[in-house]
Amino acid sequence: MSHDQSETLIHMVNQIAHNLQSASDPATGVKNHLEKFWARSMKERIIACLDAPDCALTPVARQAVEQLAQQRRQAS
């Protein structure tokens, strides 16, 4: 994945997290949004981004992507 694609996905997840910050469980809200609206390839790319040293996910966004990754591991 190119650096620009990673930055775009990170920006998008961070924006979703920002928009859901007042929810009772914002990380789960972000995870649910990603599950519902993102293509499989986008979800795979953002999960892969967790291991990158320059992954600039906000704490809530990172928690949501970690939840998504865990859910995908359990489903397989």
PDB file of N, H, CA, C and O in Angstrom:
ATOM      1  N   MET A   1       0.856  -1.171   0.000  1.00  0.00           N
ATOM      2  CA  MET A   1       0.000   0.000   0.000  1.00  0.00           C
ATOM      3  C   MET A   1       0.893   1.223   0.000  1.00  0.00           C
ATOM      4  O   MET A   1       1.897   1.282   0.711  1.00  0.00           O
ATOM      5  N   SER A   2       0.520   2.176  -0.793  1.00  0.00           N
ATOM      6  H   SER A   2      -0.295   2.128  -1.371  1.00  0.00           H
ATOM      7  CA  SER A   2       1.331   3.390  -0.861  1.00  0.00           C
ATOM      8  C   SER A   2       1.125   4.237   0.390  1.00  0.00           C
ATOM      9  O   SER A   2       0.133   4.116   1.109  1.00  0.00           O
ATOM     10  N   HIS A   3       2.102   5.088   0.609  1.00  0.00           N
ATOM     11  H   HIS A   3       2.908   5.186   0.026  1.00  0.00           H
ATOM     12  CA  HIS A   3       2.053   5.966   1.779  1.00  0.00           C
ATOM     13  C   HIS A   3       0.837   6.888   1.707  1.00  0.00           C
ATOM     14  O   HIS A   3       0.201   7.145   2.729  1.00  0.00           O
ATOM     15  N   ASP A   4       0.506   7.385   0.522  1.00  0.00           N
ATOM     16  H   ASP A   4       1.023   7.176  -0.308  1.00  0.00           H
ATOM     17  CA  ASP A   4      -0.648   8.271   0.373  1.00  0.00           C
ATOM     18  C   ASP A   4      -1.948   7.565   0.718  1.00  0.00           C
ATOM     19  O   ASP A   4      -2.822   8.155   1.354  1.00  0.00           O
ATOM     20  N   GLN A   5      -2.089   6.299   0.305  1.00  0.00           N
ATOM     21  H   GLN A   5      -1.380   5.820  -0.212  1.00  0.00           H
ATOM     22  CA  GLN A   5      -3.293   5.546   0.632  1.00  0.00           C
ATOM     23  C   GLN A   5      -3.407   5.341   2.143  1.00  0.00           C
ATOM     24  O   GLN A   5      -4.491   5.460   2.714  1.00  0.00           O
ATOM     25  N   SER A   6      -2.295   5.036   2.771  1.00  0.00           N
ATOM     26  H   SER A   6      -1.414   4.939   2.307  1.00  0.00           H
ATOM     27  CA  SER A   6      -2.295   4.867   4.226  1.00  0.00           C
ATOM     28  C   SER A   6      -2.708   6.154   4.913  1.00  0.00           C
ATOM     29  O   SER A   6      -3.545   6.143   5.815  1.00  0.00           O
ATOM     30  N   GLU A   7      -2.131   7.246   4.492  1.00  0.00           N
ATOM     31  H   GLU A   7      -1.451   7.255   3.759  1.00  0.00           H
ATOM     32  CA  GLU A   7      -2.459   8.540   5.106  1.00  0.00           C
ATOM     33  C   GLU A   7      -3.935   8.868   4.931  1.00  0.00           C
ATOM     34  O   GLU A   7      -4.570   9.388   5.850  1.00  0.00           O
ATOM     35  N   THR A   8      -4.478   8.571   3.768  1.00  0.00           N
ATOM     36  H   THR A   8      -3.963   8.150   3.022  1.00  0.00           H
ATOM     37  CA  THR A   8      -5.891   8.843   3.509  1.00  0.00           C
ATOM     38  C   THR A   8      -6.783   8.017   4.424  1.00  0.00           C
ATOM     39  O   THR A   8      -7.727   8.543   5.012  1.00  0.00           O
ATOM     40  N   LEU A   9      -6.489   6.727   4.546  1.00  0.00           N
ATOM     41  H   LEU A   9      -5.722   6.299   4.068  1.00  0.00           H
ATOM     42  CA  LEU A   9      -7.296   5.869   5.416  1.00  0.00           C
ATOM     43  C   LEU A   9      -7.183   6.294   6.876  1.00  0.00           C
ATOM     44  O   LEU A   9      -8.180   6.324   7.598  1.00  0.00           O
ATOM     45  N   ILE A  10      -5.978   6.620   7.304  1.00  0.00           N
ATOM     46  H   ILE A  10      -5.168   6.596   6.717  1.00  0.00           H
ATOM     47  CA  ILE A  10      -5.771   7.090   8.677  1.00  0.00           C
ATOM     48  C   ILE A  10      -6.570   8.356   8.925  1.00  0.00           C
ATOM     49  O   ILE A  10      -7.234   8.495   9.952  1.00  0.00           O
ATOM     50  N   HIS A  11      -6.499   9.268   7.981  1.00  0.00           N
ATOM     51  H   HIS A  11      -5.960   9.155   7.147  1.00  0.00           H
ATOM     52  CA  HIS A  11      -7.250  10.522   8.115  1.00  0.00           C
ATOM     53  C   HIS A  11      -8.756  10.233   8.222  1.00  0.00           C
ATOM     54  O   HIS A  11      -9.455  10.817   9.050  1.00  0.00           O
ATOM     55  N   MET A  12      -9.230   9.336   7.384  1.00  0.00           N
ATOM     56  H   MET A  12      -8.663   8.861   6.712  1.00  0.00           H
ATOM     57  CA  MET A  12     -10.655   9.007   7.398  1.00  0.00           C
ATOM     58  C   MET A  12     -11.081   8.406   8.738  1.00  0.00           C
ATOM     59  O   MET A  12     -12.106   8.802   9.294  1.00  0.00           O
ATOM     60  N   VAL A  13     -10.306   7.454   9.261  1.00  0.00           N
ATOM     61  H   VAL A  13      -9.473   7.132   8.810  1.00  0.00           H
ATOM     62  CA  VAL A  13     -10.666   6.836  10.547  1.00  0.00           C
ATOM     63  C   VAL A  13     -10.608   7.873  11.664  1.00  0.00           C
ATOM     64  O   VAL A  13     -11.470   7.896  12.541  1.00  0.00           O
ATOM     65  N   ASN A  14      -9.600   8.721  11.630  1.00  0.00           N
ATOM     66  H   ASN A  14      -8.900   8.703  10.917  1.00  0.00           H
ATOM     67  CA  ASN A  14      -9.496   9.766  12.655  1.00  0.00           C
ATOM     68  C   ASN A  14     -10.695  10.716  12.599  1.00  0.00           C
ATOM     69  O   ASN A  14     -11.182  11.155  13.640  1.00  0.00           O
ATOM     70  N   GLN A  15     -11.169  11.032  11.399  1.00  0.00           N
ATOM     71  H   GLN A  15     -10.773  10.675  10.553  1.00  0.00           H
ATOM     72  CA  GLN A  15     -12.341  11.899  11.262  1.00  0.00           C
ATOM     73  C   GLN A  15     -13.595  11.214  11.796  1.00  0.00           C
ATOM     74  O   GLN A  15     -14.408  11.840  12.475  1.00  0.00           O
ATOM     75  N   ILE A  16     -13.747   9.942  11.491  1.00  0.00           N
ATOM     76  H   ILE A  16     -13.087   9.433  10.939  1.00  0.00           H
ATOM     77  CA  ILE A  16     -14.900   9.195  12.006  1.00  0.00           C
ATOM     78  C   ILE A  16     -14.858   9.183  13.533  1.00  0.00           C
ATOM     79  O   ILE A  16     -15.875   9.397  14.192  1.00  0.00           O
ATOM     80  N   ALA A  17     -13.674   8.933  14.086  1.00  0.00           N
ATOM     81  H   ALA A  17     -12.848   8.760  13.550  1.00  0.00           H
ATOM     82  CA  ALA A  17     -13.521   8.925  15.550  1.00  0.00           C
ATOM     83  C   ALA A  17     -13.858  10.295  16.136  1.00  0.00           C
ATOM     84  O   ALA A  17     -14.506  10.386  17.178  1.00  0.00           O
ATOM     85  N   HIS A  18     -13.424  11.341  15.474  1.00  0.00           N
ATOM     86  H   HIS A  18     -12.898  11.267  14.627  1.00  0.00           H
ATOM     87  CA  HIS A  18     -13.723  12.702  15.946  1.00  0.00           C
ATOM     88  C   HIS A  18     -15.235  12.936  15.937  1.00  0.00           C
ATOM     89  O   HIS A  18     -15.783  13.496  16.887  1.00  0.00           O
ATOM     90  N   ASN A  19     -15.904  12.513  14.874  1.00  0.00           N
ATOM     91  H   ASN A  19     -15.460  12.058  14.102  1.00  0.00           H
ATOM     92  CA  ASN A  19     -17.346  12.725  14.756  1.00  0.00           C
ATOM     93  C   ASN A  19     -18.150  11.903  15.757  1.00  0.00           C
ATOM     94  O   ASN A  19     -19.268  12.274  16.113  1.00  0.00           O
ATOM     95  N   LEU A  20     -17.587  10.796  16.208  1.00  0.00           N
ATOM     96  H   LEU A  20     -16.678  10.495  15.919  1.00  0.00           H
ATOM     97  CA  LEU A  20     -18.298   9.932  17.158  1.00  0.00           C
ATOM     98  C   LEU A  20     -17.780  10.067  18.587  1.00  0.00           C
ATOM     99  O   LEU A  20     -18.128   9.261  19.449  1.00  0.00           O
ATOM    100  N   GLN A  21     -16.964  11.063  18.841  1.00  0.00           N
ATOM    101  H   GLN A  21     -16.681  11.718  18.141  1.00  0.00           H
ATOM    102  CA  GLN A  21     -16.326  11.190  20.151  1.00  0.00           C
ATOM    103  C   GLN A  21     -17.314  11.367  21.303  1.00  0.00           C
ATOM    104  O   GLN A  21     -16.987  11.040  22.444  1.00  0.00           O
ATOM    105  N   SER A  22     -18.501  11.871  21.031  1.00  0.00           N
ATOM    106  H   SER A  22     -18.766  12.137  20.104  1.00  0.00           H
ATOM    107  CA  SER A  22     -19.462  12.068  22.120  1.00  0.00           C
ATOM    108  C   SER A  22     -20.366  10.847  22.332  1.00  0.00           C
ATOM    109  O   SER A  22     -21.232  10.866  23.206  1.00  0.00           O
ATOM    110  N   ALA A  23     -20.173   9.802  21.547  1.00  0.00           N
ATOM    111  H   ALA A  23     -19.469   9.787  20.836  1.00  0.00           H
ATOM    112  CA  ALA A  23     -20.963   8.580  21.726  1.00  0.00           C
ATOM    113  C   ALA A  23     -20.582   7.904  23.042  1.00  0.00           C
ATOM    114  O   ALA A  23     -19.505   8.153  23.584  1.00  0.00           O
ATOM    115  N   SER A  24     -21.460   7.056  23.548  1.00  0.00           N
ATOM    116  H   SER A  24     -22.335   6.854  23.108  1.00  0.00           H
ATOM    117  CA  SER A  24     -21.167   6.385  24.815  1.00  0.00           C
ATOM    118  C   SER A  24     -19.959   5.463  24.698  1.00  0.00           C
ATOM    119  O   SER A  24     -19.211   5.305  25.664  1.00  0.00           O
ATOM    120  N   ASP A  25     -19.754   4.851  23.532  1.00  0.00           N
ATOM    121  H   ASP A  25     -20.362   4.980  22.747  1.00  0.00           H
ATOM    122  CA  ASP A  25     -18.594   3.996  23.279  1.00  0.00           C
ATOM    123  C   ASP A  25     -18.072   4.330  21.883  1.00  0.00           C
ATOM    124  O   ASP A  25     -18.380   3.630  20.919  1.00  0.00           O
ATOM    125  N   PRO A  26     -17.280   5.400  21.775  1.00  0.00           N
ATOM    126  CA  PRO A  26     -16.869   5.871  20.449  1.00  0.00           C
ATOM    127  C   PRO A  26     -16.057   4.855  19.653  1.00  0.00           C
ATOM    128  O   PRO A  26     -16.213   4.775  18.434  1.00  0.00           O
ATOM    129  N   ALA A  27     -15.201   4.083  20.300  1.00  0.00           N
ATOM    130  H   ALA A  27     -15.074   4.148  21.289  1.00  0.00           H
ATOM    131  CA  ALA A  27     -14.381   3.116  19.563  1.00  0.00           C
ATOM    132  C   ALA A  27     -15.260   2.050  18.906  1.00  0.00           C
ATOM    133  O   ALA A  27     -15.032   1.681  17.754  1.00  0.00           O
ATOM    134  N   THR A  28     -16.246   1.564  19.626  1.00  0.00           N
ATOM    135  H   THR A  28     -16.431   1.864  20.562  1.00  0.00           H
ATOM    136  CA  THR A  28     -17.152   0.577  19.048  1.00  0.00           C
ATOM    137  C   THR A  28     -17.969   1.194  17.926  1.00  0.00           C
ATOM    138  O   THR A  28     -18.246   0.534  16.924  1.00  0.00           O
ATOM    139  N   GLY A  29     -18.352   2.438  18.082  1.00  0.00           N
ATOM    140  H   GLY A  29     -18.127   2.973  18.896  1.00  0.00           H
ATOM    141  CA  GLY A  29     -19.074   3.132  17.012  1.00  0.00           C
ATOM    142  C   GLY A  29     -18.243   3.239  15.749  1.00  0.00           C
ATOM    143  O   GLY A  29     -18.753   3.045  14.645  1.00  0.00           O
ATOM    144  N   VAL A  30     -16.960   3.549  15.908  1.00  0.00           N
ATOM    145  H   VAL A  30     -16.546   3.707  16.805  1.00  0.00           H
ATOM    146  CA  VAL A  30     -16.060   3.632  14.756  1.00  0.00           C
ATOM    147  C   VAL A  30     -15.909   2.253  14.126  1.00  0.00           C
ATOM    148  O   VAL A  30     -15.990   2.114  12.906  1.00  0.00           O
ATOM    149  N   LYS A  31     -15.690   1.237  14.953  1.00  0.00           N
ATOM    150  H   LYS A  31     -15.624   1.350  15.944  1.00  0.00           H
ATOM    151  CA  LYS A  31     -15.544  -0.128  14.437  1.00  0.00           C
ATOM    152  C   LYS A  31     -16.786  -0.542  13.660  1.00  0.00           C
ATOM    153  O   LYS A  31     -16.676  -1.121  12.579  1.00  0.00           O
ATOM    154  N   ASN A  32     -17.953  -0.254  14.196  1.00  0.00           N
ATOM    155  H   ASN A  32     -18.042   0.216  15.074  1.00  0.00           H
ATOM    156  CA  ASN A  32     -19.202  -0.605  13.519  1.00  0.00           C
ATOM    157  C   ASN A  32     -19.328   0.127  12.181  1.00  0.00           C
ATOM    158  O   ASN A  32     -19.797  -0.442  11.195  1.00  0.00           O
ATOM    159  N   HIS A  33     -18.909   1.380  12.158  1.00  0.00           N
ATOM    160  H   HIS A  33     -18.528   1.843  12.959  1.00  0.00           H
ATOM    161  CA  HIS A  33     -18.944   2.154  10.918  1.00  0.00           C
ATOM    162  C   HIS A  33     -18.025   1.515   9.871  1.00  0.00           C
ATOM    163  O   HIS A  33     -18.410   1.356   8.713  1.00  0.00           O
ATOM    164  N   LEU A  34     -16.826   1.157  10.284  1.00  0.00           N
ATOM    165  H   LEU A  34     -16.513   1.286  11.225  1.00  0.00           H
ATOM    166  CA  LEU A  34     -15.883   0.541   9.355  1.00  0.00           C
ATOM    167  C   LEU A  34     -16.449  -0.772   8.826  1.00  0.00           C
ATOM    168  O   LEU A  34     -16.360  -1.047   7.629  1.00  0.00           O
ATOM    169  N   GLU A  35     -17.026  -1.578   9.700  1.00  0.00           N
ATOM    170  H   GLU A  35     -17.099  -1.354  10.672  1.00  0.00           H
ATOM    171  CA  GLU A  35     -17.615  -2.851   9.284  1.00  0.00           C
ATOM    172  C   GLU A  35     -18.717  -2.647   8.251  1.00  0.00           C
ATOM    173  O   GLU A  35     -18.813  -3.385   7.270  1.00  0.00           O
ATOM    174  N   LYS A  36     -19.530  -1.651   8.484  1.00  0.00           N
ATOM    175  H   LYS A  36     -19.452  -1.051   9.281  1.00  0.00           H
ATOM    176  CA  LYS A  36     -20.717  -1.453   7.656  1.00  0.00           C
ATOM    177  C   LYS A  36     -20.412  -0.783   6.315  1.00  0.00           C
ATOM    178  O   LYS A  36     -20.995  -1.149   5.294  1.00  0.00           O
ATOM    179  N   PHE A  37     -19.502   0.196   6.311  1.00  0.00           N
ATOM    180  H   PHE A  37     -19.028   0.493   7.140  1.00  0.00           H
ATOM    181  CA  PHE A  37     -19.349   1.040   5.137  1.00  0.00           C
ATOM    182  C   PHE A  37     -18.036   0.885   4.383  1.00  0.00           C
ATOM    183  O   PHE A  37     -17.939   1.338   3.243  1.00  0.00           O
ATOM    184  N   TRP A  38     -17.044   0.276   4.965  1.00  0.00           N
ATOM    185  H   TRP A  38     -17.122  -0.091   5.892  1.00  0.00           H
ATOM    186  CA  TRP A  38     -15.754   0.167   4.296  1.00  0.00           C
ATOM    187  C   TRP A  38     -15.635  -1.142   3.551  1.00  0.00           C
ATOM    188  O   TRP A  38     -16.120  -2.179   4.005  1.00  0.00           O
ATOM    189  N   ALA A  39     -14.987  -1.086   2.408  1.00  0.00           N
ATOM    190  H   ALA A  39     -14.592  -0.245   2.039  1.00  0.00           H
ATOM    191  CA  ALA A  39     -14.703  -2.294   1.625  1.00  0.00           C
ATOM    192  C   ALA A  39     -13.700  -3.155   2.377  1.00  0.00           C
ATOM    193  O   ALA A  39     -12.919  -2.661   3.189  1.00  0.00           O
ATOM    194  N   ARG A  40     -13.737  -4.446   2.094  1.00  0.00           N
ATOM    195  H   ARG A  40     -14.372  -4.848   1.435  1.00  0.00           H
ATOM    196  CA  ARG A  40     -12.826  -5.377   2.757  1.00  0.00           C
ATOM    197  C   ARG A  40     -11.367  -4.941   2.589  1.00  0.00           C
ATOM    198  O   ARG A  40     -10.586  -5.002   3.539  1.00  0.00           O
ATOM    199  N   SER A  41     -11.010  -4.507   1.395  1.00  0.00           N
ATOM    200  H   SER A  41     -11.645  -4.458   0.624  1.00  0.00           H
ATOM    201  CA  SER A  41      -9.624  -4.102   1.152  1.00  0.00           C
ATOM    202  C   SER A  41      -9.226  -2.895   2.009  1.00  0.00           C
ATOM    203  O   SER A  41      -8.086  -2.809   2.467  1.00  0.00           O
ATOM    204  N   MET A  42     -10.147  -1.979   2.223  1.00  0.00           N
ATOM    205  H   MET A  42     -11.073  -2.049   1.852  1.00  0.00           H
ATOM    206  CA  MET A  42      -9.852  -0.818   3.076  1.00  0.00           C
ATOM    207  C   MET A  42      -9.633  -1.261   4.518  1.00  0.00           C
ATOM    208  O   MET A  42      -8.720  -0.781   5.191  1.00  0.00           O
ATOM    209  N   LYS A  43     -10.478  -2.180   4.987  1.00  0.00           N
ATOM    210  H   LYS A  43     -11.219  -2.570   4.440  1.00  0.00           H
ATOM    211  CA  LYS A  43     -10.337  -2.679   6.356  1.00  0.00           C
ATOM    212  C   LYS A  43      -9.010  -3.416   6.525  1.00  0.00           C
ATOM    213  O   LYS A  43      -8.334  -3.259   7.542  1.00  0.00           O
ATOM    214  N   GLU A  44      -8.643  -4.208   5.541  1.00  0.00           N
ATOM    215  H   GLU A  44      -9.192  -4.335   4.715  1.00  0.00           H
ATOM    216  CA  GLU A  44      -7.366  -4.916   5.613  1.00  0.00           C
ATOM    217  C   GLU A  44      -6.197  -3.934   5.640  1.00  0.00           C
ATOM    218  O   GLU A  44      -5.232  -4.130   6.379  1.00  0.00           O
ATOM    219  N   ARG A  45      -6.285  -2.894   4.845  1.00  0.00           N
ATOM    220  H   ARG A  45      -7.069  -2.735   4.244  1.00  0.00           H
ATOM    221  CA  ARG A  45      -5.204  -1.902   4.796  1.00  0.00           C
ATOM    222  C   ARG A  45      -5.070  -1.138   6.107  1.00  0.00           C
ATOM    223  O   ARG A  45      -3.956  -0.899   6.574  1.00  0.00           O
ATOM    224  N   ILE A  46      -6.191  -0.755   6.701  1.00  0.00           N
ATOM    225  H   ILE A  46      -7.095  -0.949   6.322  1.00  0.00           H
ATOM    226  CA  ILE A  46      -6.092   0.018   7.946  1.00  0.00           C
ATOM    227  C   ILE A  46      -5.622  -0.885   9.087  1.00  0.00           C
ATOM    228  O   ILE A  46      -4.915  -0.415   9.979  1.00  0.00           O
ATOM    229  N   ILE A  47      -5.989  -2.149   9.083  1.00  0.00           N
ATOM    230  H   ILE A  47      -6.563  -2.531   8.358  1.00  0.00           H
ATOM    231  CA  ILE A  47      -5.498  -3.082  10.098  1.00  0.00           C
ATOM    232  C   ILE A  47      -3.993  -3.258   9.952  1.00  0.00           C
ATOM    233  O   ILE A  47      -3.267  -3.264  10.946  1.00  0.00           O
ATOM    234  N   ALA A  48      -3.526  -3.401   8.722  1.00  0.00           N
ATOM    235  H   ALA A  48      -4.116  -3.396   7.915  1.00  0.00           H
ATOM    236  CA  ALA A  48      -2.082  -3.539   8.476  1.00  0.00           C
ATOM    237  C   ALA A  48      -1.322  -2.311   8.946  1.00  0.00           C
ATOM    238  O   ALA A  48      -0.149  -2.402   9.305  1.00  0.00           O
ATOM    239  N   CYS A  49      -1.970  -1.195   8.944  1.00  0.00           N
ATOM    240  H   CYS A  49      -2.924  -1.121   8.652  1.00  0.00           H
ATOM    241  CA  CYS A  49      -1.347   0.060   9.353  1.00  0.00           C
ATOM    242  C   CYS A  49      -1.007   0.074  10.850  1.00  0.00           C
ATOM    243  O   CYS A  49      -0.140   0.838  11.277  1.00  0.00           O
ATOM    244  N   LEU A  50      -1.673  -0.753  11.639  1.00  0.00           N
ATOM    245  H   LEU A  50      -2.377  -1.374  11.292  1.00  0.00           H
ATOM    246  CA  LEU A  50      -1.425  -0.777  13.087  1.00  0.00           C
ATOM    247  C   LEU A  50       0.034  -1.060  13.418  1.00  0.00           C
ATOM    248  O   LEU A  50       0.550  -0.562  14.418  1.00  0.00           O
ATOM    249  N   ASP A  51       0.701  -1.854  12.590  1.00  0.00           N
ATOM    250  H   ASP A  51       0.282  -2.259  11.777  1.00  0.00           H
ATOM    251  CA  ASP A  51       2.084  -2.238  12.855  1.00  0.00           C
ATOM    252  C   ASP A  51       3.097  -1.217  12.367  1.00  0.00           C
ATOM    253  O   ASP A  51       4.280  -1.317  12.691  1.00  0.00           O
ATOM    254  N   ALA A  52       2.652  -0.245  11.598  1.00  0.00           N
ATOM    255  H   ALA A  52       1.691  -0.165  11.334  1.00  0.00           H
ATOM    256  CA  ALA A  52       3.575   0.758  11.058  1.00  0.00           C
ATOM    257  C   ALA A  52       3.987   1.740  12.147  1.00  0.00           C
ATOM    258  O   ALA A  52       3.142   2.197  12.918  1.00  0.00           O
ATOM    259  N   PRO A  53       5.272   2.070  12.221  1.00  0.00           N
ATOM    260  CA  PRO A  53       5.724   2.996  13.260  1.00  0.00           C
ATOM    261  C   PRO A  53       5.159   4.410  13.095  1.00  0.00           C
ATOM    262  O   PRO A  53       5.061   5.157  14.068  1.00  0.00           O
ATOM    263  N   ASP A  54       4.789   4.774  11.873  1.00  0.00           N
ATOM    264  H   ASP A  54       4.869   4.167  11.082  1.00  0.00           H
ATOM    265  CA  ASP A  54       4.275   6.123  11.634  1.00  0.00           C
ATOM    266  C   ASP A  54       2.749   6.163  11.544  1.00  0.00           C
ATOM    267  O   ASP A  54       2.182   7.107  10.994  1.00  0.00           O
ATOM    268  N   CYS A  55       2.096   5.154  12.074  1.00  0.00           N
ATOM    269  H   CYS A  55       2.557   4.386  12.521  1.00  0.00           H
ATOM    270  CA  CYS A  55       0.639   5.098  12.047  1.00  0.00           C
ATOM    271  C   CYS A  55       0.092   6.153  13.004  1.00  0.00           C
ATOM    272  O   CYS A  55       0.242   6.038  14.220  1.00  0.00           O
ATOM    273  N   ALA A  56      -0.533   7.163  12.454  1.00  0.00           N
ATOM    274  H   ALA A  56      -0.655   7.256  11.465  1.00  0.00           H
ATOM    275  CA  ALA A  56      -0.951   8.331  13.239  1.00  0.00           C
ATOM    276  C   ALA A  56      -2.421   8.276  13.646  1.00  0.00           C
ATOM    277  O   ALA A  56      -3.108   9.297  13.645  1.00  0.00           O
ATOM    278  N   LEU A  57      -2.892   7.103  13.988  1.00  0.00           N
ATOM    279  H   LEU A  57      -2.333   6.273  13.989  1.00  0.00           H
ATOM    280  CA  LEU A  57      -4.269   6.980  14.458  1.00  0.00           C
ATOM    281  C   LEU A  57      -4.401   7.620  15.837  1.00  0.00           C
ATOM    282  O   LEU A  57      -3.514   7.496  16.682  1.00  0.00           O
ATOM    283  N   THR A  58      -5.505   8.296  16.045  1.00  0.00           N
ATOM    284  H   THR A  58      -6.225   8.396  15.358  1.00  0.00           H
ATOM    285  CA  THR A  58      -5.787   8.833  17.375  1.00  0.00           C
ATOM    286  C   THR A  58      -6.085   7.651  18.297  1.00  0.00           C
ATOM    287  O   THR A  58      -6.343   6.549  17.811  1.00  0.00           O
ATOM    288  N   PRO A  59      -6.054   7.853  19.605  1.00  0.00           N
ATOM    289  CA  PRO A  59      -6.306   6.730  20.515  1.00  0.00           C
ATOM    290  C   PRO A  59      -7.644   6.013  20.269  1.00  0.00           C
ATOM    291  O   PRO A  59      -7.697   4.784  20.284  1.00  0.00           O
ATOM    292  N   VAL A  60      -8.706   6.766  20.047  1.00  0.00           N
ATOM    293  H   VAL A  60      -8.663   7.765  20.035  1.00  0.00           H
ATOM    294  CA  VAL A  60     -10.010   6.138  19.811  1.00  0.00           C
ATOM    295  C   VAL A  60     -10.003   5.392  18.481  1.00  0.00           C
ATOM    296  O   VAL A  60     -10.528   4.282  18.394  1.00  0.00           O
ATOM    297  N   ALA A  61      -9.421   5.983  17.456  1.00  0.00           N
ATOM    298  H   ALA A  61      -8.994   6.884  17.527  1.00  0.00           H
ATOM    299  CA  ALA A  61      -9.346   5.331  16.150  1.00  0.00           C
ATOM    300  C   ALA A  61      -8.513   4.054  16.235  1.00  0.00           C
ATOM    301  O   ALA A  61      -8.886   3.030  15.661  1.00  0.00           O
ATOM    302  N   ARG A  62      -7.397   4.111  16.942  1.00  0.00           N
ATOM    303  H   ARG A  62      -7.095   4.942  17.408  1.00  0.00           H
ATOM    304  CA  ARG A  62      -6.544   2.931  17.101  1.00  0.00           C
ATOM    305  C   ARG A  62      -7.304   1.823  17.831  1.00  0.00           C
ATOM    306  O   ARG A  62      -7.241   0.660  17.433  1.00  0.00           O
ATOM    307  N   GLN A  63      -8.008   2.176  18.878  1.00  0.00           N
ATOM    308  H   GLN A  63      -8.058   3.121  19.201  1.00  0.00           H
ATOM    309  CA  GLN A  63      -8.781   1.182  19.628  1.00  0.00           C
ATOM    310  C   GLN A  63      -9.831   0.536  18.721  1.00  0.00           C
ATOM    311  O   GLN A  63     -10.042  -0.675  18.780  1.00  0.00           O
ATOM    312  N   ALA A  64     -10.483   1.334  17.891  1.00  0.00           N
ATOM    313  H   ALA A  64     -10.312   2.318  17.843  1.00  0.00           H
ATOM    314  CA  ALA A  64     -11.499   0.798  16.976  1.00  0.00           C
ATOM    315  C   ALA A  64     -10.879  -0.164  15.968  1.00  0.00           C
ATOM    316  O   ALA A  64     -11.439  -1.228  15.702  1.00  0.00           O
ATOM    317  N   VAL A  65      -9.735   0.199  15.411  1.00  0.00           N
ATOM    318  H   VAL A  65      -9.280   1.063  15.627  1.00  0.00           H
ATOM    319  CA  VAL A  65      -9.080  -0.666  14.426  1.00  0.00           C
ATOM    320  C   VAL A  65      -8.574  -1.936  15.103  1.00  0.00           C
ATOM    321  O   VAL A  65      -8.618  -3.011  14.505  1.00  0.00           O
ATOM    322  N   GLU A  66      -8.099  -1.829  16.333  1.00  0.00           N
ATOM    323  H   GLU A  66      -8.064  -0.955  16.818  1.00  0.00           H
ATOM    324  CA  GLU A  66      -7.679  -3.026  17.067  1.00  0.00           C
ATOM    325  C   GLU A  66      -8.872  -3.943  17.324  1.00  0.00           C
ATOM    326  O   GLU A  66      -8.749  -5.163  17.218  1.00  0.00           O
ATOM    327  N   GLN A  67     -10.023  -3.367  17.659  1.00  0.00           N
ATOM    328  H   GLN A  67     -10.124  -2.376  17.745  1.00  0.00           H
ATOM    329  CA  GLN A  67     -11.242  -4.168  17.847  1.00  0.00           C
ATOM    330  C   GLN A  67     -11.633  -4.854  16.541  1.00  0.00           C
ATOM    331  O   GLN A  67     -12.024  -6.021  16.538  1.00  0.00           O
ATOM    332  N   LEU A  68     -11.526  -4.129  15.444  1.00  0.00           N
ATOM    333  H   LEU A  68     -11.208  -3.181  15.446  1.00  0.00           H
ATOM    334  CA  LEU A  68     -11.849  -4.685  14.139  1.00  0.00           C
ATOM    335  C   LEU A  68     -10.911  -5.845  13.809  1.00  0.00           C
ATOM    336  O   LEU A  68     -11.354  -6.888  13.326  1.00  0.00           O
ATOM    337  N   ALA A  69      -9.631  -5.664  14.067  1.00  0.00           N
ATOM    338  H   ALA A  69      -9.272  -4.817  14.459  1.00  0.00           H
ATOM    339  CA  ALA A  69      -8.648  -6.712  13.806  1.00  0.00           C
ATOM    340  C   ALA A  69      -8.940  -7.946  14.651  1.00  0.00           C
ATOM    341  O   ALA A  69      -8.883  -9.070  14.153  1.00  0.00           O
ATOM    342  N   GLN A  70      -9.250  -7.741  15.924  1.00  0.00           N
ATOM    343  H   GLN A  70      -9.296  -6.828  16.329  1.00  0.00           H
ATOM    344  CA  GLN A  70      -9.553  -8.862  16.812  1.00  0.00           C
ATOM    345  C   GLN A  70     -10.804  -9.596  16.342  1.00  0.00           C
ATOM    346  O   GLN A  70     -10.842 -10.826  16.352  1.00  0.00           O
ATOM    347  N   GLN A  71     -11.807  -8.865  15.941  1.00  0.00           N
ATOM    348  H   GLN A  71     -11.776  -7.865  15.933  1.00  0.00           H
ATOM    349  CA  GLN A  71     -13.043  -9.477  15.470  1.00  0.00           C
ATOM    350  C   GLN A  71     -12.786 -10.301  14.216  1.00  0.00           C
ATOM    351  O   GLN A  71     -13.345 -11.388  14.068  1.00  0.00           O
ATOM    352  N   ARG A  72     -11.958  -9.807  13.322  1.00  0.00           N
ATOM    353  H   ARG A  72     -11.504  -8.924  13.443  1.00  0.00           H
ATOM    354  CA  ARG A  72     -11.650 -10.539  12.087  1.00  0.00           C
ATOM    355  C   ARG A  72     -10.861 -11.807  12.384  1.00  0.00           C
ATOM    356  O   ARG A  72     -11.060 -12.832  11.732  1.00  0.00           O
ATOM    357  N   ARG A  73      -9.951 -11.738  13.381  1.00  0.00           N
ATOM    358  H   ARG A  73      -9.789 -10.904  13.910  1.00  0.00           H
ATOM    359  CA  ARG A  73      -9.194 -12.937  13.768  1.00  0.00           C
ATOM    360  C   ARG A  73     -10.131 -13.988  14.335  1.00  0.00           C
ATOM    361  O   ARG A  73      -9.988 -15.172  14.029  1.00  0.00           O
ATOM    362  N   GLN A  74     -11.081 -13.579  15.148  1.00  0.00           N
ATOM    363  H   GLN A  74     -11.198 -12.618  15.396  1.00  0.00           H
ATOM    364  CA  GLN A  74     -12.015 -14.523  15.767  1.00  0.00           C
ATOM    365  C   GLN A  74     -12.947 -15.152  14.749  1.00  0.00           C
ATOM    366  O   GLN A  74     -13.377 -16.294  14.915  1.00  0.00           O
ATOM    367  N   ALA A  75     -13.262 -14.408  13.692  1.00  0.00           N
ATOM    368  H   ALA A  75     -12.913 -13.481  13.558  1.00  0.00           H
ATOM    369  CA  ALA A  75     -14.188 -14.912  12.679  1.00  0.00           C
ATOM    370  C   ALA A  75     -13.529 -15.910  11.740  1.00  0.00           C
ATOM    371  O   ALA A  75     -14.212 -16.699  11.088  1.00  0.00           O
ATOM    372  N   SER A  76     -12.197 -15.877  11.670  1.00  0.00           N
ATOM    373  H   SER A  76     -11.642 -15.236  12.200  1.00  0.00           H
ATOM    374  CA  SER A  76     -11.531 -16.779  10.726  1.00  0.00           C
ATOM    375  C   SER A  76     -11.061 -18.061  11.356  1.00  0.00           C
ATOM    376  O   SER A  76     -10.485 -18.909  10.675  1.00  0.00           O
TER     377      SER A  76
END
